[in-house]
Amino acid sequence: MKSPHRGFKRIVYAAGYSWKGFKSTWQHEAAFRQEVILFGLLLPAAFWLGESAFERAILIAVLMIVLLVELLNTAIESTVDRIGDDYHPLSGRAKDQASAAVFVAFFIAAVVWIGFLISKLMGGL
């Protein structure tokens, strides 16, 4: 079905749907709440570690990637759970793969942050 909203009105409605998604994820997903808190704690550190706007942007972006992947993971889990409570190997596989994506996002963030921290502590070596 085609959306009746066009132009700026469509953007406003889309923002409202996005806000609903953030709210529901916050309410129902402990992992997302923990990751948002971690983001809030590390955000000031990004301004300390990063020596340029680009470096700060990289440090912040990798944290946001974790949040992004967690939102997608939650969407996949919600969709699979909507289908039914019966176990199916493909449902399990989808959930495990989405979880693995979150792990990879965390790994990327950790590598970047540790690299910046080592560089900062060792004087830019």
Protein Blocks (a to p, Z undefined) as FASTA:
>chain_A
ZZfbgcjllmmmmmmmmmmmmmmmmmmmmklmmmmmmmmmmmmmmmmmpmbfklmmmmmm
mmmmmmmmmmmmmmmmmmmmmnomcdcfklmmmmmmmmmmmmmmmmmmmmmmmmmmmmmm
nnoZZ
